[in-house]
Amino acid sequence: MNFDIAIRSTEILLALAFIQQSAEHLTGPRDEKIIFIQRLVLSVLLLFGIQTQWVCLALVILGLFILKRFQGPYNGGSDRMGLLILCCLSAVYFIPSFQWQEIVFAYLALQLVLSYFISGWVKIINPDWRSGRALQDVFQFSAYPVSENLRAFAKRPHLLWGMSWAVILFELLFPLSVLSKDTLICGLVIAALFHLANACLFGLNRFLWIWIAAFPSILWLQHRIFSLG
Amino acid sequence: MLNTLKLLLPALIPSWRFFEVIAASPRIEIAMLQTAQTKPRNWKAVRPKPEQVTFYTMLKRLFWNPYQNESLFLVSCAERIIKNPTDHSQQEILKRVVADLERDPETVPLPPYLQFRLVFVSRGKAKLERRVRYTSPVYQISDSAQT
């Protein structure tokens, strides 16, 4: 994937993710609606590639207002990833040097890889995760399961032990997937399925769309590094 | 402005330590009161989870999930109150709880006063433990102003 296609793909996927998020806020209080109608309009402009440079800048400024409005992210990690992608895109548009544009976009790709690797690392060093106990806790009493009957998974320790190790190994091994295009595509498919499962079981739908929006950056970086030889 | 930039920093240099520790999880409970002096007795869970969610609903929520995302924001507000209580977090909870009550025909007309508390659920030795870690002041519902 070349640089221009990766940037345009990121814009489209980010715009779609922002449209989805913004639409959800239109059911909220009046002050939220006012902010998110603006983000919805800007995201549609981003989707169609209209005045992209200025639209990205306006979205960053609006992002700061949203951070102030909620005194932090509204939905934790998904909001942070959205802002990171947006800031990287904006930087790409405002930095004149192509080399620095590539460095900024590579930083996004690096953060995508780290988002899996660090999550895996903090789990593998935690005995509760290694024993499956932590995932049992997630199902048993955390605020995440979307229904009460999903809490019954907490009574299946062997299954949860297997699921814990599957998650840990996937997250830790994800960086190795960049070694070839095929393994990376395979890794990204698994990643998307992982986010899909989190969305279905824990209602974390925003993570699915926003993480997918960062995928073009790693596809580009993989091509950029391994096509040099 | 500086404070907003401080909020932006974790997005630019994220920590990505998802689910590092499964800490005690907050539940918001409310008591509807007739007077500001009434002692709360019947605490009611805010936004209890449905017993079951169909696979179709799960798929639909991939695209449209405002209620669950708002519920997760309320969880964040509850956690923020414990770490660093601010009027913002309290008002966010109050505003959304009142909106829920206004939408529910069983709670209309609304009582004049409301109080909420945060119950943290965690793993105990034999069973789950519930601990009340915060009880809000009594709020007047009509203007959501603290009394």
HADDOCK unambig.tbl for C-alpha pairs under 7 A between the chains (distance, minus, plus):
assign (segid A and resid 20 and name CA) (segid B and resid 63 and name CA) 6.58 0.50 0.50
assign (segid A and resid 24 and name CA) (segid B and resid 64 and name CA) 6.56 0.50 0.50
assign (segid A and resid 24 and name CA) (segid B and resid 65 and name CA) 6.83 0.50 0.50
assign (segid A and resid 24 and name CA) (segid B and resid 66 and name CA) 4.87 0.50 0.50
assign (segid A and resid 25 and name CA) (segid B and resid 66 and name CA) 6.82 0.50 0.50
assign (segid A and resid 64 and name CA) (segid B and resid 4 and name CA) 6.42 0.50 0.50
assign (segid A and resid 67 and name CA) (segid B and resid 4 and name CA) 6.66 0.50 0.50
assign (segid A and resid 67 and name CA) (segid B and resid 7 and name CA) 6.70 0.50 0.50
assign (segid A and resid 68 and name CA) (segid B and resid 4 and name CA) 5.78 0.50 0.50
assign (segid A and resid 72 and name CA) (segid B and resid 7 and name CA) 5.79 0.50 0.50
assign (segid A and resid 74 and name CA) (segid B and resid 73 and name CA) 5.75 0.50 0.50
assign (segid A and resid 75 and name CA) (segid B and resid 69 and name CA) 6.92 0.50 0.50
assign (segid A and resid 75 and name CA) (segid B and resid 73 and name CA) 6.18 0.50 0.50
assign (segid A and resid 80 and name CA) (segid B and resid 11 and name CA) 4.41 0.50 0.50
assign (segid A and resid 81 and name CA) (segid B and resid 11 and name CA) 6.52 0.50 0.50
assign (segid A and resid 83 and name CA) (segid B and resid 11 and name CA) 6.15 0.50 0.50
assign (segid A and resid 84 and name CA) (segid B and resid 11 and name CA) 5.54 0.50 0.50
assign (segid A and resid 84 and name CA) (segid B and resid 12 and name CA) 5.43 0.50 0.50
assign (segid A and resid 115 and name CA) (segid B and resid 16 and name CA) 5.05 0.50 0.50
assign (segid A and resid 118 and name CA) (segid B and resid 16 and name CA) 6.13 0.50 0.50
assign (segid A and resid 118 and name CA) (segid B and resid 17 and name CA) 6.17 0.50 0.50
assign (segid A and resid 119 and name CA) (segid B and resid 16 and name CA) 5.95 0.50 0.50
assign (segid A and resid 119 and name CA) (segid B and resid 17 and name CA) 4.96 0.50 0.50
assign (segid A and resid 119 and name CA) (segid B and resid 18 and name CA) 5.38 0.50 0.50
assign (segid A and resid 122 and name CA) (segid B and resid 17 and name CA) 6.44 0.50 0.50
assign (segid A and resid 122 and name CA) (segid B and resid 20 and name CA) 5.58 0.50 0.50
assign (segid A and resid 123 and name CA) (segid B and resid 20 and name CA) 5.91 0.50 0.50
assign (segid A and resid 134 and name CA) (segid B and resid 22 and name CA) 6.18 0.50 0.50
assign (segid A and resid 137 and name CA) (segid B and resid 22 and name CA) 6.63 0.50 0.50
assign (segid A and resid 138 and name CA) (segid B and resid 22 and name CA) 6.67 0.50 0.50
assign (segid A and resid 141 and name CA) (segid B and resid 25 and name CA) 6.69 0.50 0.50
assign (segid A and resid 141 and name CA) (segid B and resid 121 and name CA) 6.45 0.50 0.50
assign (segid A and resid 141 and name CA) (segid B and resid 122 and name CA) 6.66 0.50 0.50
assign (segid A and resid 142 and name CA) (segid B and resid 25 and name CA) 5.29 0.50 0.50
assign (segid A and resid 143 and name CA) (segid B and resid 25 and name CA) 6.25 0.50 0.50
assign (segid A and resid 146 and name CA) (segid B and resid 49 and name CA) 6.58 0.50 0.50
assign (segid A and resid 147 and name CA) (segid B and resid 49 and name CA) 5.23 0.50 0.50
assign (segid A and resid 147 and name CA) (segid B and resid 50 and name CA) 5.10 0.50 0.50
assign (segid A and resid 147 and name CA) (segid B and resid 51 and name CA) 5.40 0.50 0.50
assign (segid A and resid 147 and name CA) (segid B and resid 52 and name CA) 5.19 0.50 0.50
assign (segid A and resid 147 and name CA) (segid B and resid 53 and name CA) 5.97 0.50 0.50
assign (segid A and resid 148 and name CA) (segid B and resid 49 and name CA) 5.95 0.50 0.50
assign (segid A and resid 148 and name CA) (segid B and resid 50 and name CA) 6.18 0.50 0.50
assign (segid A and resid 148 and name CA) (segid B and resid 51 and name CA) 4.74 0.50 0.50
assign (segid A and resid 148 and name CA) (segid B and resid 52 and name CA) 6.41 0.50 0.50
assign (segid A and resid 149 and name CA) (segid B and resid 51 and name CA) 5.74 0.50 0.50
assign (segid A and resid 149 and name CA) (segid B and resid 52 and name CA) 5.79 0.50 0.50
assign (segid A and resid 199 and name CA) (segid B and resid 62 and name CA) 6.49 0.50 0.50
assign (segid A and resid 200 and name CA) (segid B and resid 58 and name CA) 5.08 0.50 0.50
assign (segid A and resid 200 and name CA) (segid B and resid 59 and name CA) 6.80 0.50 0.50
assign (segid A and resid 203 and name CA) (segid B and resid 68 and name CA) 6.34 0.50 0.50
assign (segid A and resid 205 and name CA) (segid B and resid 62 and name CA) 4.96 0.50 0.50
